[in-house]
Amino acid sequence: MTRLPLQAVLFDMDGTLVDTERLWWEAVERVAGRTLTEADQPEVLGRPVEHTADWLAATTGAPAADLADALHREFADRVGTGILPRPGALDLLDALAREGVPTALVTASPRAVADTVLAALGASRFAVTVTADDTGRTKPDPDPYLAACRALGVDPASCVAVEDTPTGVASAEAAGCAVLAVPSLAPIDAAPGRTVLPTLEGVTLQRLRSLPPHRLRVMTWNLWHGGTKVRDHRAKQLKVIAETDVDVVGLQETYGGAAEELAEALGWHHHRAGDNLGIISRHPITAALGDPQAGFYGAAGVRIRVAGETEVEVWTVHLDYTPYGPYEAAFDALPAADLIAHEEVRLAQMRDALGRLGGEGPLVLVGDFNSPSHLDGPDVEWPVTKAAEEAGLRDSYREAHPDPVRSPGHTWSPVHAEHEDGSGRPEPQDRIDFVLHRGLRVLDSRTYVSGSPRTWPDVEDNDWPSDHAAVITTFSLGAGAGAV
């Protein structure tokens, strides 16, 4: 298990880098004509001028545009009298600059105010600046942080956002960033993926690098008769696992000892169920789940411990291949109703597997379903994947690649271009291998085939020892909460 690399640090401005949150509070009090209370904080702290102006308009009856102008003037006057950096802010910015870590300023203040602050802090400290003028929606919506990440060319999950208000925290977390909260006026509770500190003093680059979430990379792989159709299959399987840097592999068609042999060679943990299913994991397996004597078709699961005390259920399933819907559609031209009706055996097997899953916590279910997905086209509501969706599982590949035309994601088959019966008919190419999940965030998902496999029957010297493409999904696991 590795943490995602720290790609950038994204800073809020008011109250985080500079002590302007109090100035904004005073400006709102002046325009409102009264002393603000704790109950007013959600409408003031971390909010853009227009939001607070609309809120004041609703309570005072004054035109929102006039109130916005007044708020701009009052705040600008106060900012112009002097800007004080928050404790530790400049030291942290200097440390990030020395190490070449990109930074961005992400603020709900307008551009004019941000430019005034940047003149004092040094605009060159930031590679990107996003203000309330730059996105259609600002905090607490995720748009400002997403815009900063796009401009930097980084993944939000690999970024730390530094914030001082609940509104800003909500924005950064909605964008998928880890959060370091340094509250100014309003308290902020620690939570998964969020660390709360009283000050930026003493915050180091090492500390920031510990905040992005852990990565969990999961592969589903049908080994094709254990890999025995290809010479040196075990060595080639090990090479694939090493090259893809996966953490957990759900196996089908192990043909006996593949899970044990692969795990022993890798120094990993393993679970075998019957002669066809297995799971190997670089992380400790704390429980074996399901029927340990599962048949050729069925389900097997484990619970693995990752990121300290986080536990994730991982299941592998293999469903019956007859009758095969894509053949019936392509070769027999069966209508959708008949194709759906013929999924009864696989549907029953999937429902049995779904009934074995744990009801809480993060979970991954992978496997060779021998059925296409209802998400891949409008013609057939394939019931096997639909049942999994109705049970609360999400298709990681389609989350990463929503357009099935642009990214079909076929896994059957990299070695079968023509049907095996010698008729010369093209083999239907379909997505029948899946990585489904519950309670995790998808960072990436892709199909994988090594080398350039020759087609059947000339496969024995292929680098790729399978007749299926694998699917590999990278998930993030939320960083632990902490308060000091």
VODOVEX-868539 format. One record per residue (C-alpha): x, y, z; residue in three letters. Coordinates in nm, 4 decimals. Layout:
! residues N
((X; Y; Z); Ala)
...
END
This chain:
! residues 484
((0.0000; 0.0000; 0.0000); Met)
((0.1346; 0.3359; -0.0958); Thr)
((0.0032; 0.6852; -0.0510); Arg)
((-0.0756; 0.8905; -0.3554); Leu)
((0.2115; 1.1290; -0.4288); Pro)
((0.1662; 1.4908; -0.3268); Leu)
((0.1264; 1.6748; -0.6582); Gln)
((0.0267; 2.0209; -0.5367); Ala)
((-0.0858; 2.2243; -0.2357); Val)
((-0.3889; 2.4494; -0.2804); Leu)
((-0.4309; 2.7404; -0.0395); Phe)
((-0.7363; 2.9378; 0.0560); Asp)
((-0.6504; 3.3028; 0.1078); Met)
((-0.8650; 3.4897; 0.3628); Asp)
((-0.8052; 3.3583; 0.7111); Gly)
((-0.5699; 3.0859; 0.5887); Thr)
((-0.2703; 3.2674; 0.4465); Leu)
((-0.3543; 3.6194; 0.5605); Val)
((-0.5471; 3.7475; 0.8575); Asp)
((-0.8345; 3.8970; 0.6579); Thr)
((-1.1245; 3.6858; 0.7824); Glu)
((-1.1650; 3.9260; 1.0751); Arg)
((-1.1505; 4.2208; 0.8326); Leu)
((-1.4280; 4.0654; 0.6239); Trp)
((-1.6336; 4.0017; 0.9361); Trp)
((-1.5956; 4.3667; 1.0379); Glu)
((-1.6880; 4.4843; 0.6871); Ala)
((-2.0089; 4.2795; 0.6941); Val)
((-2.0951; 4.4126; 1.0399); Glu)
((-2.0501; 4.7688; 0.9138); Arg)
((-2.2738; 4.7155; 0.6115); Val)
((-2.5305; 4.5150; 0.8108); Ala)
((-2.5430; 4.7843; 1.0779); Gly)
((-2.5306; 4.5348; 1.3623); Arg)
((-2.3027; 4.3001; 1.5511); Thr)
((-2.2833; 3.9583; 1.3901); Leu)
((-2.3249; 3.6421; 1.5956); Thr)
((-2.2194; 3.2799; 1.5654); Glu)
((-2.5478; 3.2076; 1.3875); Ala)
((-2.4362; 3.4362; 1.1031); Asp)
((-2.1118; 3.2499; 1.0339); Gln)
((-2.2447; 3.0139; 0.7610); Pro)
((-2.3565; 3.3159; 0.5549); Glu)
((-2.0367; 3.5143; 0.6019); Val)
((-1.7246; 3.3022; 0.6508); Leu)
((-1.5747; 3.1671; 0.3322); Gly)
((-1.8584; 3.3091; 0.1255); Arg)
((-1.8259; 3.5276; -0.1837); Pro)
((-1.9414; 3.8866; -0.1643); Val)
((-2.2514; 3.8187; -0.3751); Glu)
((-2.3752; 3.5444; -0.1437); His)
((-2.3437; 3.7606; 0.1655); Thr)
((-2.5025; 4.0558; -0.0188); Ala)
((-2.8023; 3.8411; -0.1156); Asp)
((-2.8338; 3.7237; 0.2436); Trp)
((-2.8256; 4.0799; 0.3747); Leu)
((-3.0753; 4.1893; 0.1098); Ala)
((-3.3207; 3.9257; 0.2300); Ala)
((-3.2986; 4.0556; 0.5875); Thr)
((-3.2672; 4.4320; 0.5300); Thr)
((-3.4661; 4.4853; 0.2132); Gly)
((-3.1833; 4.6869; 0.0543); Ala)
((-3.0881; 4.6079; -0.3074); Pro)
((-2.8340; 4.3254; -0.3258); Ala)
((-2.6243; 4.5114; -0.5848); Ala)
((-2.5887; 4.8137; -0.3564); Asp)
((-2.4966; 4.5914; -0.0641); Leu)
((-2.2349; 4.4106; -0.2731); Ala)
((-2.0780; 4.7416; -0.3715); Asp)
((-2.0697; 4.8498; -0.0089); Ala)
((-1.9141; 4.5211; 0.1020); Leu)
((-1.6466; 4.5509; -0.1665); His)
((-1.5596; 4.9051; -0.0529); Arg)
((-1.5532; 4.8261; 0.3181); Glu)
((-1.3412; 4.5154; 0.2767); Phe)
((-1.1009; 4.6768; 0.0284); Ala)
((-1.0491; 4.9705; 0.2644); Asp)
((-0.9565; 4.7371; 0.5473); Arg)
((-0.7300; 4.5192; 0.3321); Val)
((-0.5517; 4.8295; 0.2060); Gly)
((-0.4537; 4.9329; 0.5581); Thr)
((-0.2263; 4.6318; 0.6011); Gly)
((-0.2190; 4.2548; 0.5504); Ile)
((-0.0802; 4.0243; 0.8168); Leu)
((0.0256; 3.6724; 0.7122); Pro)
((-0.1081; 3.3948; 0.9341); Arg)
((0.1557; 3.2302; 1.1563); Pro)
((0.3631; 2.9790; 0.9615); Gly)
((0.2101; 3.0655; 0.6242); Ala)
((0.5141; 3.2231; 0.4588); Leu)
((0.7507; 2.9592; 0.5979); Asp)
((0.5350; 2.6841; 0.4496); Leu)
((0.5122; 2.8567; 0.1122); Leu)
((0.8906; 2.9003; 0.1080); Asp)
((0.9459; 2.5336; 0.1956); Ala)
((0.7147; 2.4204; -0.0874); Leu)
((0.8962; 2.6509; -0.3311); Ala)
((1.2349; 2.5072; -0.2305); Arg)
((1.1117; 2.1537; -0.2961); Glu)
((0.9423; 2.2431; -0.6248); Gly)
((0.5904; 2.1538; -0.5090); Val)
((0.3354; 2.3552; -0.7133); Pro)
((0.0960; 2.5795; -0.5224); Thr)
((-0.2294; 2.7507; -0.6125); Ala)
((-0.4348; 3.0235; -0.4494); Leu)
((-0.8052; 2.9313; -0.4412); Val)
((-1.0230; 3.2036; -0.2950); Thr)
((-1.3883; 3.3086; -0.2835); Ala)
((-1.2762; 3.6719; -0.2877); Ser)
((-1.2982; 3.8700; -0.6122); Pro)
((-0.9946; 3.9186; -0.8347); Arg)
((-0.9414; 4.2776; -0.7228); Ala)
((-0.9026; 4.1745; -0.3569); Val)
((-0.6898; 3.8720; -0.4441); Ala)
((-0.4528; 4.0882; -0.6454); Asp)
((-0.4091; 4.3233; -0.3488); Thr)
((-0.3200; 4.0306; -0.1226); Val)
((-0.0927; 3.8764; -0.3858); Leu)
((0.0993; 4.2007; -0.4133); Ala)
((0.1773; 4.1710; -0.0432); Ala)
((0.2500; 3.7973; -0.0375); Leu)
((0.4262; 3.7809; -0.3730); Gly)
((0.2272; 3.6646; -0.6737); Ala)
((0.5215; 3.4529; -0.7894); Ser)
((0.4606; 3.2177; -0.4958); Arg)
((0.1622; 3.0680; -0.6803); Phe)
((0.1557; 2.8912; -1.0145); Ala)
((-0.2226; 2.9354; -1.0423); Val)
((-0.4772; 3.1725; -0.8903); Thr)
((-0.8517; 3.1016; -0.8907); Val)
((-1.0891; 3.3709; -0.7608); Thr)
((-1.4656; 3.4151; -0.7358); Ala)
((-1.4518; 3.5791; -1.0808); Asp)
((-1.3060; 3.2708; -1.2474); Asp)
((-1.5738; 3.0021; -1.2014); Thr)
((-1.9493; 2.9961; -1.2426); Gly)
((-1.9903; 2.8627; -0.8912); Arg)
((-1.7615; 2.9253; -0.5992); Thr)
((-1.7225; 2.7733; -0.2526); Lys)
((-1.8779; 2.5573; -0.1103); Pro)
((-1.9133; 2.4047; -0.4582); Asp)
((-1.6064; 2.2117; -0.5802); Pro)
((-1.5582; 2.4226; -0.8956); Asp)
((-1.2742; 2.6498; -0.7696); Pro)
((-1.0582; 2.3591; -0.6558); Tyr)
((-1.1334; 2.1565; -0.9660); Leu)
((-1.0374; 2.4574; -1.1800); Ala)
((-0.7065; 2.4927; -0.9950); Ala)
((-0.6284; 2.1233; -1.0400); Cys)
((-0.7069; 2.1403; -1.4107); Arg)
((-0.4830; 2.4432; -1.4520); Ala)
((-0.1986; 2.2656; -1.2708); Leu)
((-0.2586; 1.9363; -1.4514); Gly)
((-0.2899; 1.7397; -1.1269); Val)
((-0.5319; 1.4907; -0.9744); Asp)
((-0.7377; 1.6378; -0.6869); Pro)
((-0.6868; 1.3169; -0.4883); Ala)
((-0.3118; 1.3848; -0.4908); Ser)
((-0.3521; 1.7395; -0.3620); Cys)
((-0.3820; 1.8918; -0.0164); Val)
((-0.6121; 2.1908; 0.0254); Ala)
((-0.5398; 2.4229; 0.3176); Val)
((-0.8560; 2.5898; 0.4479); Glu)
((-0.9843; 2.7811; 0.7509); Asp)
((-1.3666; 2.7690; 0.7184); Thr)
((-1.6290; 2.4937; 0.6950); Pro)
((-1.7399; 2.6418; 0.3620); Thr)
((-1.3910; 2.6125; 0.2154); Gly)
((-1.3455; 2.2638; 0.3575); Val)
((-1.6712; 2.1546; 0.1942); Ala)
((-1.5510; 2.2894; -0.1410); Ser)
((-1.2137; 2.1152; -0.1257); Ala)
((-1.3570; 1.7847; -0.0087); Glu)
((-1.6254; 1.7910; -0.2769); Ala)
((-1.3443; 1.8265; -0.5309); Ala)
((-1.1742; 1.5175; -0.3863); Gly)
((-0.8788; 1.6833; -0.2114); Cys)
((-0.7309; 1.5884; 0.1215); Ala)
((-0.7771; 1.8803; 0.3595); Val)
((-0.5594; 2.0456; 0.6197); Leu)
((-0.7905; 2.2730; 0.8179); Ala)
((-0.6534; 2.5575; 1.0283); Val)
((-0.9701; 2.7185; 1.1722); Pro)
((-0.9774; 3.0952; 1.2055); Ser)
((-1.3148; 3.2092; 1.3436); Leu)
((-1.5407; 2.9023; 1.3159); Ala)
((-1.4499; 2.5580; 1.4565); Pro)
((-1.3884; 2.2651; 1.2208); Ile)
((-1.4088; 1.9020; 1.3268); Asp)
((-1.1607; 1.6370; 1.2173); Ala)
((-1.3013; 1.3776; 0.9776); Ala)
((-1.1785; 1.1059; 0.7385); Pro)
((-0.9512; 1.2706; 0.4856); Gly)
((-0.9320; 1.5887; 0.6954); Arg)
((-0.6651; 1.6911; 0.9441); Thr)
((-0.7250; 1.9829; 1.1801); Val)
((-0.4366; 2.1844; 1.3271); Leu)
((-0.4443; 2.5057; 1.5313); Pro)
((-0.1803; 2.6782; 1.3159); Thr)
((0.0438; 2.6381; 1.0117); Leu)
((0.3466; 2.6893; 1.2332); Glu)
((0.5632; 2.3798; 1.2242); Gly)
((0.3783; 2.2206; 0.9308); Val)
((0.6385; 2.0502; 0.7138); Thr)
((0.6414; 1.9111; 0.3630); Leu)
((0.6714; 1.5654; 0.5154); Gln)
((0.3490; 1.6246; 0.7080); Arg)
((0.1701; 1.7387; 0.3938); Leu)
((0.2920; 1.4317; 0.2055); Arg)
((0.1301; 1.2132; 0.4703); Ser)
((-0.2168; 1.3578; 0.4025); Leu)
((-0.3174; 1.2327; 0.0534); Pro)
((-0.5048; 0.9038; 0.0760); Pro)
((-0.3669; 0.5569; 0.0348); His)
((-0.3971; 0.3865; -0.2993); Arg)
((-0.5515; 0.0424; -0.3529); Leu)
((-0.5036; -0.1059; -0.7002); Arg)
((-0.7240; -0.4057; -0.7751); Val)
((-0.7070; -0.6404; -1.0737); Met)
((-0.9517; -0.9002; -1.2015); Thr)
((-0.7909; -1.1712; -1.4118); Trp)
((-0.9201; -1.4885; -1.5726); Asn)
((-0.6048; -1.7006; -1.5999); Leu)
((-0.7419; -1.9232; -1.8841); Trp)
((-0.6989; -2.2796; -1.7648); His)
((-0.4524; -2.1521; -1.5086); Gly)
((-0.2421; -2.0047; -1.7891); Gly)
((-0.1445; -2.3443; -1.9275); Thr)
((-0.2210; -2.2572; -2.2892); Lys)
((0.0970; -2.0451; -2.2940); Val)
((0.4598; -2.1496; -2.2367); Arg)
((0.6196; -2.0348; -1.9093); Asp)
((0.2792; -1.9124; -1.8005); His)
((0.3609; -1.8753; -1.4313); Arg)
((0.6661; -1.6571; -1.4971); Ala)
((0.4609; -1.4452; -1.7378); Lys)
((0.1821; -1.4082; -1.4828); Gln)
((0.4311; -1.2903; -1.2217); Leu)
((0.5789; -1.0442; -1.4696); Lys)
((0.2348; -0.8935; -1.5361); Val)
((0.1627; -0.8522; -1.1661); Ile)
((0.4988; -0.6864; -1.1076); Ala)
((0.4651; -0.4526; -1.4061); Glu)
((0.1133; -0.3389; -1.3176); Thr)
((0.2025; -0.2729; -0.9515); Asp)
((-0.1323; -0.4054; -0.8326); Val)
((-0.2142; -0.4669; -0.4663); Asp)
((-0.4870; -0.7299; -0.4921); Val)
((-0.5796; -0.9733; -0.7707); Val)
((-0.9114; -1.1573; -0.7912); Gly)
((-0.8474; -1.4729; -0.9953); Leu)
((-1.0715; -1.6996; -1.1981); Gln)
((-0.9763; -2.0286; -1.3681); Glu)
((-0.6896; -2.0890; -1.1279); Thr)
((-0.7075; -2.4612; -1.2085); Tyr)
((-0.5902; -2.5619; -0.8654); Gly)
((-0.2751; -2.4100; -0.7236); Gly)
((-0.2279; -2.0814; -0.9118); Ala)
((-0.3215; -1.8591; -0.6180); Ala)
((-0.0847; -2.0364; -0.3806); Glu)
((0.2031; -2.0469; -0.6276); Glu)
((0.1716; -1.6836; -0.7303); Leu)
((0.1417; -1.5649; -0.3700); Ala)
((0.4403; -1.7714; -0.2589); Glu)
((0.6567; -1.6341; -0.5398); Ala)
((0.5506; -1.2755; -0.4610); Leu)
((0.5676; -1.3076; -0.0832); Gly)
((0.1964; -1.2188; -0.0712); Trp)
((-0.1073; -1.3521; 0.1116); His)
((-0.3652; -1.5721; -0.0603); His)
((-0.7010; -1.7419; -0.0291); His)
((-0.8117; -2.0363; -0.2412); Arg)
((-1.1723; -2.1492; -0.2820); Ala)
((-1.2153; -2.4773; -0.4662); Gly)
((-1.0205; -2.5422; -0.7834); Asp)
((-1.1129; -2.2299; -0.9757); Asn)
((-1.1234; -1.9196; -0.7556); Leu)
((-0.8540; -1.7389; -0.5622); Gly)
((-0.7444; -1.4007; -0.4306); Ile)
((-0.3869; -1.2861; -0.3779); Ile)
((-0.2998; -0.9738; -0.1812); Ser)
((0.0123; -0.7857; -0.0819); Arg)
((-0.1835; -0.6831; 0.2320); His)
((-0.2726; -0.9162; 0.5182); Pro)
((-0.5872; -1.1236; 0.4801); Ile)
((-0.7771; -1.1089; 0.8088); Thr)
((-1.0697; -1.3332; 0.7137); Ala)
((-1.1701; -1.5777; 0.4417); Ala)
((-1.5302; -1.5325; 0.3293); Leu)
((-1.7771; -1.7485; 0.1413); Gly)
((-1.7721; -2.1219; 0.0701); Asp)
((-1.4123; -2.2504; 0.0843); Pro)
((-1.5168; -2.5356; -0.1467); Gln)
((-1.6818; -2.3175; -0.4081); Ala)
((-1.7401; -2.4939; -0.7354); Gly)
((-1.6024; -2.4005; -1.0750); Phe)
((-1.8613; -2.1216; -1.0851); Tyr)
((-1.9291; -1.9232; -0.7729); Gly)
((-1.7819; -1.6604; -0.5420); Ala)
((-1.4971; -1.6338; -0.2930); Ala)
((-1.4035; -1.3435; -0.0703); Gly)
((-1.1512; -1.2122; 0.1797); Val)
((-1.1173; -0.9250; 0.4172); Arg)
((-0.7843; -0.7435; 0.3864); Ile)
((-0.6293; -0.4897; 0.6202); Arg)
((-0.4883; -0.1828; 0.4498); Val)
((-0.3725; 0.1606; 0.5624); Ala)
((-0.3295; 0.0586; 0.9242); Gly)
((-0.6723; -0.0382; 1.0524); Glu)
((-0.8866; 0.0040; 0.7394); Thr)
((-1.0422; -0.3210; 0.6215); Glu)
((-1.1774; -0.3841; 0.2728); Val)
((-1.3781; -0.6826; 0.1520); Glu)
((-1.2647; -0.8201; -0.1824); Val)
((-1.4639; -1.0841; -0.3707); Trp)
((-1.3958; -1.2709; -0.6924); Thr)
((-1.6744; -1.4351; -0.8925); Val)
((-1.6919; -1.6548; -1.2005); His)
((-2.0295; -1.7018; -1.3651); Leu)
((-2.1388; -1.9738; -1.6090); Asp)
((-2.0593; -1.9116; -1.9742); Tyr)
((-2.3565; -2.0899; -2.1324); Thr)
((-2.5701; -1.9807; -2.2987); Pro)
((-2.3458; -1.6901; -2.4000); Tyr)
((-2.5523; -1.3810; -2.4732); Gly)
((-2.3181; -1.2123; -2.7230); Pro)
((-2.3197; -1.5282; -2.9372); Tyr)
((-2.6978; -1.5457; -2.9245); Glu)
((-2.7175; -1.1792; -3.0206); Ala)
((-2.4568; -1.1885; -3.2992); Ala)
((-2.5085; -1.5361; -3.4443); Phe)
((-2.8747; -1.6146; -3.3667); Asp)
((-3.0171; -1.2608; -3.3752); Ala)
((-3.2238; -1.3264; -3.0629); Leu)
((-3.4342; -1.0305; -2.9469); Pro)
((-3.3552; -0.8510; -2.6221); Ala)
((-3.6345; -1.0233; -2.4276); Ala)
((-3.4953; -1.3686; -2.5105); Asp)
((-3.1385; -1.2648; -2.4322); Leu)
((-3.2481; -1.1385; -2.0921); Ile)
((-3.4487; -1.4542; -2.0242); Ala)
((-3.1442; -1.6690; -2.0987); His)
((-2.9441; -1.4954; -1.8246); Glu)
((-3.1301; -1.6885; -1.5532); Glu)
((-2.8387; -1.9116; -1.4498); Val)
((-2.5863; -1.6279; -1.4294); Arg)
((-2.8384; -1.4027; -1.2591); Leu)
((-2.9016; -1.6649; -0.9904); Ala)
((-2.5260; -1.7060; -0.9397); Gln)
((-2.4791; -1.3309; -0.9112); Met)
((-2.7628; -1.2987; -0.6616); Arg)
((-2.6086; -1.5754; -0.4550); Asp)
((-2.2769; -1.3879; -0.4567); Ala)
((-2.4436; -1.0582; -0.3685); Leu)
((-2.6148; -1.2258; -0.0750); Gly)
((-2.2771; -1.3183; 0.0704); Arg)
((-2.1340; -0.9658; 0.0716); Leu)
((-2.0841; -0.7735; 0.3934); Gly)
((-2.3352; -0.4978; 0.4556); Gly)
((-2.0982; -0.2233; 0.5704); Glu)
((-1.7607; -0.0804; 0.4842); Gly)
((-1.5649; -0.0536; 0.1598); Pro)
((-1.6003; -0.3477; -0.0739); Leu)
((-1.4761; -0.4617; -0.4148); Val)
((-1.6327; -0.7356; -0.6250); Leu)
((-1.4418; -0.8477; -0.9334); Val)
((-1.4788; -1.1256; -1.1809); Gly)
((-1.5564; -1.2837; -1.5139); Asp)
((-1.9330; -1.2410; -1.5398); Phe)
((-1.9603; -1.3937; -1.8893); Asn)
((-2.2247; -1.1298; -1.9510); Ser)
((-2.2119; -0.7809; -2.1003); Pro)
((-2.3142; -0.4745; -1.9027); Ser)
((-2.6436; -0.2883; -1.9141); His)
((-2.4317; 0.0296; -1.9041); Leu)
((-2.2706; -0.0374; -2.2404); Asp)
((-2.5631; 0.0146; -2.4756); Gly)
((-2.9341; 0.0843; -2.4935); Pro)
((-3.0375; -0.2349; -2.6732); Asp)
((-3.0302; -0.4924; -2.3911); Val)
((-3.0817; -0.4396; -2.0177); Glu)
((-2.8402; -0.7184; -1.9234); Trp)
((-2.9695; -0.8268; -1.5814); Pro)
((-2.6501; -0.9558; -1.4155); Val)
((-2.4763; -0.6188; -1.3924); Thr)
((-2.8070; -0.4485; -1.3254); Lys)
((-2.8592; -0.6714; -1.0197); Ala)
((-2.5183; -0.5694; -0.8880); Ala)
((-2.6024; -0.2033; -0.9424); Glu)
((-2.9337; -0.2435; -0.7606); Glu)
((-2.7393; -0.3973; -0.4709); Ala)
((-2.5410; -0.0731; -0.4398); Gly)
((-2.2282; -0.1630; -0.6383); Leu)
((-2.0771; 0.0733; -0.8934); Arg)
((-1.8895; -0.0172; -1.2101); Asp)
((-1.5430; 0.1353; -1.1693); Ser)
((-1.4555; 0.1207; -1.5392); Tyr)
((-1.7699; 0.3063; -1.6411); Arg)
((-1.7118; 0.5626; -1.3677); Glu)
((-1.3733; 0.6358; -1.5202); Ala)
((-1.4964; 0.6036; -1.8812); His)
((-1.8653; 0.6999; -1.8999); Pro)
((-1.8869; 0.6883; -2.2804); Asp)
((-1.9083; 0.3242; -2.4006); Pro)
((-1.8644; 0.4286; -2.7627); Val)
((-1.5389; 0.6118; -2.6999); Arg)
((-1.4153; 0.3590; -2.4407); Ser)
((-1.5780; 0.0193; -2.4987); Pro)
((-1.3406; -0.1551; -2.2562); Gly)
((-1.3632; -0.4955; -2.4225); His)
((-1.2119; -0.7795; -2.2243); Thr)
((-1.3242; -1.0652; -2.4483); Trp)
((-1.1101; -1.1430; -2.6296); Ser)
((-0.7552; -1.0308; -2.7090); Pro)
((-0.6744; -1.3663; -2.8722); Val)
((-1.0031; -1.4563; -3.0434); His)
((-1.0649; -1.2512; -3.3546); Ala)
((-1.2679; -1.5259; -3.5221); Glu)
((-1.5098; -1.7745; -3.3727); His)
((-1.3480; -2.1038; -3.2759); Glu)
((-1.5829; -2.3154; -3.4897); Asp)
((-1.3811; -2.2429; -3.8041); Gly)
((-1.6656; -2.0593; -3.9726); Ser)
((-1.4618; -1.7417; -4.0092); Gly)
((-1.7312; -1.5426; -3.8306); Arg)
((-1.5930; -1.2485; -3.6319); Pro)
((-1.5845; -1.3171; -3.2592); Glu)
((-1.8081; -1.0739; -3.0691); Pro)
((-1.5911; -0.8392; -2.8648); Gln)
((-1.7490; -0.7467; -2.5325); Asp)
((-1.6822; -0.6198; -2.1828); Arg)
((-1.7499; -0.9193; -1.9581); Ile)
((-1.4886; -0.8737; -1.6815); Asp)
((-1.5594; -0.6186; -1.4115); Phe)
((-1.4289; -0.4407; -1.1031); Val)
((-1.7306; -0.3234; -0.9045); Leu)
((-1.7131; -0.1428; -0.5733); His)
((-1.8928; 0.0195; -0.2843); Arg)
((-1.7611; 0.2997; -0.0634); Gly)
((-1.4406; 0.3771; -0.2533); Leu)
((-1.3300; 0.6533; -0.4899); Arg)
((-1.2170; 0.5588; -0.8393); Val)
((-0.8975; 0.7306; -0.9492); Leu)
((-0.8417; 0.5295; -1.2657); Asp)
((-0.9636; 0.2142; -1.4371); Ser)
((-0.8341; 0.0465; -1.7491); Arg)
((-0.8139; -0.2816; -1.9340); Thr)
((-0.4726; -0.4396; -1.9601); Tyr)
((-0.3021; -0.6776; -2.2020); Val)
((0.0770; -0.7096; -2.2228); Ser)
((0.2600; -0.7374; -2.5515); Gly)
((0.0845; -0.8002; -2.8841); Ser)
((-0.0870; -1.1369; -2.8456); Pro)
((-0.1157; -1.3598; -3.1480); Arg)
((-0.4588; -1.5009; -3.2131); Thr)
((-0.5861; -1.8497; -3.1500); Trp)
((-0.4585; -2.1142; -3.2038); Pro)
((-0.1037; -1.9695; -3.2291); Asp)
((-0.0909; -1.8510; -2.8687); Val)
((0.1676; -2.0633; -2.6918); Glu)
((0.4450; -1.8061; -2.7215); Asp)
((0.2315; -1.5041; -2.6276); Asn)
((0.3567; -1.2765; -2.3540); Asp)
((-0.0044; -1.2429; -2.2407); Trp)
((-0.1025; -1.5764; -2.0804); Pro)
((-0.4812; -1.5356; -2.0970); Ser)
((-0.7716; -1.5175; -2.3393); Asp)
((-0.9276; -1.2293; -2.1405); His)
((-0.7989; -0.8777; -2.0899); Ala)
((-0.7562; -0.7898; -1.7251); Ala)
((-0.9263; -0.4902; -1.5649); Val)
((-0.7244; -0.2799; -1.3208); Ile)
((-0.8869; -0.0120; -1.1052); Thr)
((-0.7011; 0.2253; -0.8763); Thr)
((-0.9026; 0.3371; -0.5743); Phe)
((-0.8234; 0.5907; -0.3056); Ser)
((-0.8810; 0.5183; 0.0585); Leu)
((-0.9539; 0.8254; 0.2698); Gly)
((-0.6680; 0.9503; 0.4817); Ala)
((-0.7129; 0.9165; 0.8523); Gly)
((-0.8515; 1.2101; 1.0430); Ala)
((-0.6366; 1.3799; 1.2976); Gly)
((-0.6432; 1.6756; 1.5326); Ala)
((-0.3532; 1.8150; 1.7272); Val)
END
